[in-house]
Amino acid sequence: MGKRDWQHHQLADGRIHLEQGGQSWHLPAPSLIGPHQADNAALAALALVHSQLLADPAAGFAGVAQA
C-alpha cells in the first residue's frame, strides 16, 4: 500500500481530527460501534471534500454533528 497523503486520529471526546494538504477538520464522533468507524468516517469525509459537493467542508461537517 502506498503512502497516504492524509491522516486522522480520534480525540479524547470521540471527535476525529482529519488533516490533508495543509487543511484540517474536526468531524463528529462516530455513532456506530467499533474502532474502525473513525477510519470509515475520515475516508467518507475526504470523499466529500474531493467531490466538491460541499462549498465549505468545515460547515458541512459541523452540520452533521447537529443532525
Backbone bond lengths (Angstrom), bond angles and torsions (degrees), N, CA, C in turn:
res aa  C-N    CA-C-N  psi(-1)  N-CA   C-N-CA  omega(-1)  CA-C   N-CA-C  phi
1 M - - - 1.452 - - 1.521 108.13 -
2 G 1.317 117.15 138.03 1.455 122.02 -178.86 1.516 112.30 -76.38
3 K 1.294 115.31 170.14 1.460 121.91 179.00 1.526 109.31 -69.53
4 R 1.319 116.34 135.93 1.462 120.57 177.56 1.520 109.73 -83.08
5 D 1.306 116.73 145.91 1.455 120.28 176.30 1.525 110.95 -100.63
6 W 1.305 116.20 19.39 1.456 121.87 177.05 1.528 108.49 -143.55
7 Q 1.323 114.95 160.82 1.463 119.23 177.27 1.525 109.26 -149.36
8 H 1.299 114.23 158.57 1.465 119.64 177.15 1.520 109.06 -149.95
9 H 1.318 114.36 158.57 1.460 120.41 171.27 1.517 108.49 -152.52
10 Q 1.328 114.45 153.85 1.450 120.01 -178.44 1.520 109.00 -90.42
11 L 1.321 115.81 131.87 1.458 122.38 179.78 1.522 110.29 -81.89
12 A 1.314 116.53 167.54 1.466 121.55 -177.42 1.535 112.34 -58.94
13 D 1.335 117.06 -31.39 1.466 119.99 -179.89 1.527 112.94 -86.19
14 G 1.330 116.91 4.18 1.462 121.04 176.98 1.517 114.17 97.27
15 R 1.344 117.30 -19.14 1.463 118.74 178.14 1.522 109.82 -64.71
16 I 1.315 115.72 164.98 1.463 121.69 -178.43 1.520 108.67 -115.06
17 H 1.312 116.38 128.78 1.465 122.43 174.29 1.523 106.38 -96.91
18 L 1.328 116.55 120.83 1.462 123.48 -175.60 1.523 108.64 -119.30
19 E 1.334 116.89 133.02 1.463 121.96 179.06 1.515 110.60 -130.70
20 Q 1.340 114.06 139.89 1.461 120.27 173.39 1.512 109.26 -160.15
21 G 1.319 115.92 133.41 1.457 121.59 173.27 1.517 115.09 52.68
22 G 1.313 118.10 40.48 1.453 121.14 179.06 1.511 114.67 80.90
23 Q 1.312 117.80 0.53 1.458 121.96 176.94 1.521 108.39 -109.84
24 S 1.336 116.13 153.79 1.458 119.52 175.85 1.525 109.58 -142.98
25 W 1.302 115.28 152.03 1.457 123.13 -179.66 1.521 109.10 -140.41
26 H 1.329 115.51 156.07 1.456 121.32 170.38 1.522 107.19 -111.98
27 L 1.300 115.01 126.57 1.463 121.57 178.61 1.519 108.83 -103.24
28 P 1.329 117.57 151.37 1.462 119.03 176.59 1.521 110.93 -65.17
29 A 1.311 115.80 157.74 1.462 121.44 177.64 1.527 108.97 -62.45
30 P 1.329 117.84 136.80 1.464 119.99 176.97 1.527 110.67 -62.95
31 S 1.321 116.74 141.78 1.464 119.83 178.49 1.530 111.85 -91.34
32 L 1.309 116.71 -13.84 1.459 119.96 177.91 1.525 110.16 -85.65
33 I 1.303 116.23 151.30 1.458 122.19 -176.12 1.524 110.62 -84.00
34 G 1.324 115.67 141.26 1.457 121.59 174.24 1.510 111.63 126.97
35 P 1.312 116.51 138.88 1.466 120.11 -178.78 1.525 113.13 -65.02
36 H 1.315 118.11 -21.96 1.465 121.75 179.88 1.527 112.63 -76.00
37 Q 1.314 117.61 -12.00 1.466 119.90 -176.99 1.527 112.21 -66.66
38 A 1.334 118.13 -29.56 1.469 120.31 175.64 1.523 109.80 -65.14
39 D 1.337 117.02 -39.73 1.465 120.87 176.72 1.528 110.25 -61.93
40 N 1.324 116.27 -45.97 1.467 120.76 -179.55 1.521 111.31 -61.03
41 A 1.337 116.49 -44.93 1.464 120.76 -178.17 1.525 111.09 -65.17
42 A 1.320 117.44 -41.65 1.463 120.91 179.73 1.525 110.87 -63.89
43 L 1.306 116.70 -43.48 1.463 120.30 179.75 1.527 111.35 -65.86
44 A 1.328 117.15 -41.33 1.468 120.70 177.68 1.531 110.75 -63.92
45 A 1.323 117.02 -40.02 1.463 120.70 178.95 1.530 110.70 -63.31
46 L 1.322 116.64 -42.89 1.467 119.29 178.30 1.518 111.81 -65.20
47 A 1.314 116.91 -35.62 1.467 119.98 176.72 1.528 110.01 -61.79
48 L 1.336 116.97 -40.56 1.467 120.25 177.52 1.525 111.11 -65.65
49 V 1.322 116.81 -42.81 1.464 120.06 179.03 1.528 110.10 -58.84
50 H 1.320 116.54 -47.39 1.468 120.24 -176.51 1.524 113.23 -73.86
51 S 1.321 117.12 -21.26 1.467 120.02 177.23 1.525 111.15 -74.82
52 Q 1.319 116.32 -18.13 1.460 123.52 -177.98 1.531 112.20 62.67
53 L 1.326 116.69 24.46 1.458 120.74 176.32 1.526 111.75 -77.21
54 L 1.322 116.59 -22.61 1.458 120.78 178.92 1.526 109.19 -102.80
55 A 1.327 116.61 120.59 1.468 119.80 177.44 1.525 110.52 -65.64
56 D 1.325 116.79 -35.69 1.462 122.54 179.23 1.530 107.92 -133.18
57 P 1.328 117.88 94.38 1.464 120.06 -177.05 1.526 113.86 -55.32
58 A 1.330 118.05 -39.87 1.467 120.11 -179.16 1.523 110.78 -60.52
59 A 1.327 117.01 -42.31 1.464 120.70 178.66 1.528 110.81 -67.62
60 G 1.317 116.48 -38.85 1.467 119.99 177.78 1.507 112.21 -63.24
61 F 1.332 116.54 -43.07 1.467 120.23 179.65 1.527 110.33 -68.29
62 A 1.327 117.96 -36.75 1.463 120.80 177.07 1.527 110.03 -65.35
63 G 1.329 116.59 -36.56 1.464 120.57 177.78 1.513 112.66 -63.46
64 V 1.313 117.10 -34.98 1.462 121.13 177.64 1.527 109.79 -61.57
65 A 1.319 116.46 -37.53 1.464 121.22 -179.48 1.529 111.07 -65.67
66 Q 1.328 116.65 -27.33 1.463 121.19 -178.74 1.521 113.28 -87.94
67 A 1.317 116.94 -10.77 1.471 120.49 -176.13 1.521 111.69 -73.13
